[in-house]
Amino acid sequence: MFKNTNYKQIQNLIEQLGSIAADQGTYSTSLYTRSTGSYTRIQWRYKKLLFSTEYPNSDKDKKGLHNAYLTTRKSLNLIGLSVDDMSSLSEDYMGRNVDISEKLYDVWQHLKKKGMGIFWWFN
């Protein structure tokens, strides 16, 4: 059975994380439609590096959900929020901003639970 709730949880966490961690004035979300359906694009900069991903607004778009997972991971890696970096960054923020630390931890916990592979649609 396909579980899509983790994608919506990741999307919510990414939106919250962006609103907290984004460089001032760089956080934005936008809705748009293309032939495959409606999407929400989330963009923000972290230390001047661009984070960008999009999530389908329909739970039926399994390919779009899979792509959302992959682009979320890639974008987090591009701005330096990889699994390896998360621990030290989380510790850095623990003293200054507990919210960011907790959001980073939650995002990666959800991403790690989504073990994507060749049979990703069976998750």
C-alpha positions as CSV (number, residue, x, y, z in Angstrom):
1,M,0.0,0.0,0.0
2,F,1.3,3.4,-0.9
3,K,1.8,5.8,2.0
4,N,1.7,9.4,1.1
5,T,1.4,11.0,4.5
6,N,5.1,11.1,4.9
7,Y,5.4,13.3,1.8
8,K,2.9,15.8,3.2
9,Q,4.8,15.7,6.6
10,I,8.0,16.4,4.8
11,Q,6.4,19.2,2.8
12,N,5.1,20.8,6.0
13,L,8.5,20.4,7.7
14,I,10.3,21.9,4.7
15,E,8.0,24.8,4.7
16,Q,8.5,25.4,8.4
17,L,12.2,24.9,8.1
18,G,12.4,27.4,5.3
19,S,10.4,30.0,7.1
20,I,12.9,29.7,10.0
21,A,16.2,29.1,8.4
22,A,15.9,31.0,5.1
23,D,18.1,34.0,4.5
24,Q,16.0,37.1,5.1
25,G,13.5,37.8,2.2
26,T,14.3,34.6,0.2
27,Y,11.5,32.3,1.4
28,S,8.7,31.8,-1.1
29,T,6.0,29.2,-1.9
30,S,3.9,29.2,-5.1
31,L,1.2,27.2,-6.6
32,Y,1.1,26.3,-10.3
33,T,-0.5,23.9,-12.7
34,R,1.0,21.8,-15.5
35,S,-0.3,18.9,-17.5
36,T,0.3,16.4,-14.7
37,G,-1.6,18.4,-12.1
38,S,-1.2,21.1,-9.5
39,Y,2.1,21.6,-7.6
40,T,3.5,23.7,-4.7
41,R,7.0,25.0,-5.3
42,I,9.0,25.9,-2.2
43,Q,12.2,28.0,-2.6
44,W,14.5,29.7,-0.2
45,R,18.2,30.4,0.3
46,Y,20.3,29.2,3.2
47,K,23.7,30.9,3.5
48,K,23.1,32.2,-0.1
49,L,22.7,28.6,-1.5
50,L,19.3,27.9,-3.2
51,F,16.9,25.3,-1.8
52,S,14.2,24.4,-4.3
53,T,11.7,21.6,-4.5
54,E,8.1,21.0,-5.5
55,Y,5.3,18.8,-4.2
56,P,2.3,17.6,-6.1
57,N,-1.0,18.7,-4.6
58,S,-2.6,15.4,-5.4
59,D,-1.9,12.2,-3.5
60,K,-2.5,10.2,-6.7
61,D,0.6,11.6,-8.4
62,K,3.0,8.8,-7.3
63,K,5.8,9.8,-9.8
64,G,5.5,13.4,-8.6
65,L,5.7,12.3,-4.9
66,H,8.8,10.2,-5.7
67,N,10.4,13.2,-7.5
68,A,9.5,15.4,-4.5
69,Y,11.4,13.0,-2.2
70,L,14.4,13.0,-4.5
71,T,14.5,16.7,-5.1
72,T,14.1,17.4,-1.3
73,R,17.1,15.2,-0.6
74,K,19.2,16.7,-3.4
75,S,18.3,20.3,-2.4
76,L,19.1,19.7,1.2
77,N,22.5,18.2,0.2
78,L,23.2,21.2,-2.1
79,I,22.7,23.7,0.7
80,G,24.8,21.6,3.0
81,L,22.1,19.9,5.0
82,S,23.1,16.3,4.3
83,V,22.6,13.5,6.7
84,D,26.3,13.7,7.7
85,D,26.1,17.5,8.2
86,M,22.8,17.4,10.1
87,S,24.2,16.2,13.4
88,S,26.8,19.0,13.7
89,L,24.5,21.6,12.3
90,S,21.8,20.5,14.7
91,E,24.2,20.8,17.6
92,D,25.3,24.3,16.4
93,Y,21.7,25.4,16.4
94,M,20.7,23.6,19.6
95,G,22.1,26.5,21.7
96,R,20.9,29.3,19.5
97,N,17.8,28.0,17.8
98,V,16.2,24.9,19.1
99,D,13.4,25.1,16.5
100,I,15.8,24.8,13.6
101,S,17.6,21.9,15.3
102,E,14.4,20.0,15.8
103,K,13.1,20.7,12.3
104,L,16.4,19.5,10.8
105,Y,16.1,16.3,12.8
106,D,12.5,15.7,11.9
107,V,13.1,16.3,8.2
108,W,15.9,13.8,8.0
109,Q,14.0,11.2,10.1
110,H,11.1,11.4,7.6
111,L,13.5,11.2,4.6
112,K,15.3,8.2,6.1
113,K,12.0,6.4,6.7
114,K,11.2,6.7,3.0
115,G,13.5,3.9,1.8
116,M,13.3,4.6,-1.9
117,G,14.4,2.0,-4.4
118,I,13.3,0.2,-7.4
119,F,10.0,-0.7,-5.7
120,W,9.3,2.7,-4.2
121,W,5.6,2.6,-5.1
122,F,5.1,-0.3,-2.6
123,N,6.1,1.8,0.4
